[in-house]
Amino acid sequence: MGVCAVRKWQLKAATLTVAVALLLASPAMALEKLVGGIAGQNSPTTWPYSIAMAKGMLAKRGMEFDIVYGQSASSILQQLVGGSVDLVVSTGINEPMHAAAKGAAVGILRIVGKVPPYAIDAQKNIHSLKELKGKTIAIGGRTDITRLYYDRMLEPDARVARCLAALFNPYLNPGIGLNLQISQEEVGNLSGTSRQRANQALQVLEKAGLLKVDYGSITINDLEGLRQFPG
């Protein structure tokens, strides 16, 4: 599978750049320079980029493309977040999702390849995620990609709860207190919901006694309760 990832603010800019290049490209135009990152070596997934560069197809559309190779998907994603490359043209799907889950402004622009569906298998008497409460399930660790998939399948209230709990990581945020300086819009971005829906979820969690919402901040009353909030 090949995944093209960019910094979020570049999503609209990249689309506009391509559109303008297609409409207005001419030999006299200055080329738009882009640096693309590839994890590992050149592979069938990235051959189209190499062919387009060798045949001058991108130059005809007003774009000059350069390739930077990284030793791993993680290292090339770090270069993307740091601004050393404009986009990552080939990586796995796990790394961008992990980066976004940790708050990095990374978005998936395009998935190249056949993506299998993802499902949870359960006994036939289980009809919803809420019915899994108190039961033993098989899942990866807290940073495993399976856990991220699982969390994203939860209802918005539970997604907000899990995302807030995930901010309390002893390795990423050592010494963090129980008061988070975070806006409701940021909560929505982290949990994949709108600001309005995040606000509703916070009200539900506050009513359950798990947290207290103040202007521009959230105080956590029950961290383990947020981690275990059913959804």
C-alpha positions, -999 to 999 in steps of 0.1 A, spaced: 0 0 0 12 35 -8 0 65 12 6 102 3 7 124 34 10 161 37 10 188 65 -27 197 69 -23 234 59 -9 221 26 -40 201 16 -58 230 0 -26 246 -12 -15 214 -29 -49 211 -47 -48 247 -58 -12 244 -70 -20 214 -92 -52 230 -105 -34 262 -114 -5 243 -130 -28 223 -152 -47 254 -163 -19 279 -168 13 259 -173 36 272 -201 73 268 -209 79 303 -197 65 298 -163 87 294 -132 85 258 -120 68 251 -87 94 233 -66 82 204 -44 103 180 -23 87 145 -18 98 120 8 99 82 3 103 56 30 129 31 21 139 26 -16 122 31 -49 94 6 -54 65 -2 -77 44 22 -57 68 51 -64 76 42 -100 50 65 -115 68 95 -98 101 84 -113 86 79 -147 68 113 -146 101 130 -137 122 112 -163 96 119 -191 93 156 -181 56 152 -174 57 172 -142 78 200 -158 52 204 -185 26 210 -158 47 237 -141 62 215 -113 97 205 -104 98 175 -82 127 162 -61 128 130 -41 143 125 -7 147 89 7 143 81 44 155 50 62 121 43 76 85 56 75 89 72 109 120 91 99 104 105 67 72 115 87 95 134 111 109 153 81 74 161 69 64 174 104 96 194 106 91 210 72 121 194 54 99 178 28 66 191 14 49 158 12 55 121 17 46 103 -15 50 67 -2 46 54 34 24 30 53 -10 41 66 0 35 103 27 62 106 5 92 95 -23 80 117 1 77 147 15 112 140 -20 127 137 -32 109 169 -3 125 188 -13 160 176 9 165 145 -6 185 118 -5 157 93 -32 147 68 -36 118 44 -40 132 9 -44 100 -10 -43 62 -5 -28 43 -34 -37 6 -33 -65 -17 -23 -74 -12 13 -92 -41 31 -122 -33 54 -116 -33 91 -141 -50 115 -144 -63 150 -155 -100 154 -175 -109 184 -199 -136 196 -233 -135 179 -250 -122 211 -229 -90 210 -246 -63 189 -228 -31 199 -195 -19 214 -213 -10 246 -221 -47 252 -183 -54 253 -181 -37 287 -167 -60 313 -157 -86 287 -122 -96 276 -113 -86 241 -81 -91 221 -65 -58 210 -30 -43 207 -12 -20 231 -22 16 238 0 28 209 -9 -1 185 -26 9 153 -54 -16 161 -61 5 192 -64 37 170 -88 19 147 -109 7 176 -110 42 192 -121 58 159 -150 33 158 -164 46 191 -192 70 195 -181 107 196 -185 110 234 -162 80 239 -137 93 213 -134 126 231 -129 108 264 -102 85 249 -84 114 232 -83 135 263 -70 105 283 -43 98 256 -28 132 263 -16 119 297 13 100 285 43 97 309 67 95 280 53 122 256 41 145 284 61 138 316 49 157 346 17 169 330 -9 181 355 -47 174 355 -55 208 341 -53 209 303 -50 243 285 -70 232 254 -98 247 234 -129 228 224 -120 233 188 -87 215 195 -106 187 213 -127 183 182 -96 181 159 -80 155 181 -112 133 183 -123 138 146 -154 157 155 -167 192 150 -163 218 178 -200 217 184 -201 179 188 -170 181 210 -188 206 232 -217 182 236 -194 153 244 -176 174 271 -210 182 287 -218 145 288 -184 138 304 -187 166 328 -222 154 339 -206 120 345 -182 137 369 -151 128 348 -140 163 342 -148 200 346 -149 224 317 -137 260 320 -130 287 294 -99 275 275 -92 246 299 -104 213 311 -97 198 345 -96 160 347 -114 145 377 -112 108 368 -85 98 343 -91 61 344 -129 68 339 -121 86 307 -100 57 295 -128 33 302 -157 54 291 -181 31 271 -189 39 235 
